[in-house]
Amino acid sequence: MEVREGTPLYPKPSPKGWAATFSKLQKAKPRYAKFRFLKMAIFHLNESNISRSDGRSVVACAAYRACEKLEDYTFGKTQDYTRKKGLEYKSIYAPEHTNEKLLDRQTLWNEVEKKEFNADGSMKANARLAKEYTCALPHELTDQERIKIVDDFCRDFVKKHNVIVDACIHAPHDHDDETDNKNYHVHIMFTTRLVNEKGELGKKQRTFNDDGPQILKDSRATFANVVNTALENAGLEERIDHRSYKDQGLDFLEATAHEGHEVTALRRQGIDTEISLKNDAIKAKNLEAAREYQQVIKGLDQEIFVPSRLEDQIAALEKELRLTAAEEQQLLAELAKLDREEELRQEQLTQQIDNAYDNFIEQQAQYIEFAQRFYDYDYHTNKRFEELDKQLEKSQKWLSKQHGFYYSGGVFYDNYHHQRIDVSTPYYFTTH
């Protein structure tokens, strides 16, 4: 939150006192119009790779995000997520000359998988199948306004990079107390291969590797611009800023770490993790820093003052929130008890995380060994079949050139007397 124009200076209240004070200031807005608060919405655009080396299937990812049932031809598996809830919108965006078949979700992502095989038919174990942006969408907007944000951003992205984009908007989970049922977001998967002149998936889009950081920076700026345009058109004061706290001149704030779907799922179950606890601590620290920042507003060329009535309101609120000595002692005792319980829970959680990590490393090593043996076995089997096919072809040619005998049921016969005979066959002779 940024304070504009006349900014009141007043004693720092407790957390509850701050919320109450802010509420009072908002209600007093018609009378004290000089005190204007500009609300800042939260910006989030996270980039990730969907790679075969991570054991991922791009068909499974697409099915999950679109809540569909898709057939994965590469692994011979049905990916069925039709029971998953929360899908609000889905669409595929592509250059105008794209082959129509690639506008079908199952065809598109199976074609992406198919492209990542070697010339000899073996699988590229380290192939990067697709990339993905996960972006937060303003809950203040309507469904159609959020869809327009996604449409505008994706069409611009396709035009810039000549790739195919598959976007799915997800609504908040039911009864999501962690985000107050406001976690609208979009998954934007896009191919790492260009659409060639024939409308098919062609060569890799090398700029994603060569200019990856700059493309991400441009995408964040474009997404922020599209969202802010939608907020402005809707008559809302909220805005988002894709820049870092440092670039915004708020370098006293610390950025939180991306939590991901696993940590978020644990949060919903009331389970803390090292990442979530650290983020909570950062948020509390940032809140305290923001409160202090409000006390020192730089660059104002007008006198800062506090109306006497507002001072009286703040004093009354502080008096209501003041604790007695007994209440303060009881609160301190409860906090000390919570600290002890939290410390014990952290020790237990740390041990669980260590055990889970060790187990993961062991299972990952087993999987790598199994995958290597599987690919080696498959490769040698195919080679053996090729050798047998060549031997059979040569054997058929050799038989066609022989006269006076023929081959039937595993035995050579004399053409004239129809009697079994012994024939000296070449070393490569092979039968069906």
BELJO-V588117 format. One line per field, one symbol per residue. ss: DSSP state (H for helix, E for strand, C for the rest). psi: psi as a letter, one per 20 degrees, with the letter a starting at -180 (. if undefined). Layout:
ss=???
psi=???
This chain:
ss=CEEEECCCCCCCCCHHHHHHHHHHHHHHHHCCCCEEEECECCCCEEEEEEEHHHCCCHHHHHHHHHCCEEEECCCCEEEECCCCCCEEEEEEECCCCCCHHHHCHHHHHHHHHHHCECCCCCECCCCEEEEEEEEECCCCCCHHHHHHHHHHHHHHHHHHHCCCEEEEEECCCCCCCCCCCCCCEEEEEEECEEECCCCCEEEECCHHHHCHHHHHHHHHHHHHHHHHHHHHHCCCCCECCCCCCCCCCCCCCCCCCCCHHHHHHHHHCCCCCHHHHHHHHHHHHHHHHHHHHHHCCCCCCCCCCCCHHHHHHHHHHHHHHCCCHHHHHHHHHHHHHHHHHHHHHHHHHHHHHHHHHHHHHHHHHHHHHHHHHHHHHHHHHHHHHHHHHHHHHHHHHHHHCCCCEEEECCEEEECCCCCECCCCCCCCCCCC
psi=pppqbooqprqorrghhggggggghghjghgmihnppoporpppopqrqoqhhjkqphgggggghilroqpohgjlqpookiipriphqqqppqqhjpphhiipgggghhhgghhlqrhjiqpohjpogrrppopqqpiirrghhhhhgggggghhgghhilrppopppprqqplnhhjkkjmprppnpqqjqqoahijrpcrqnhhhggkghhggggggggggggghgggghikqiqqqoiqrhghijliiqpqrqphrhghgghghjjpqrgghgggghgggghgghhghhhhnoqjpkrpprpqhhhggggggghghipqrgghgggghghghghgghggghgggggggggghgghggghgghgggggghghgggghgggghgggggggghgggghhiqqirrppkjqpqphgilqqqppoqrhjpqr.
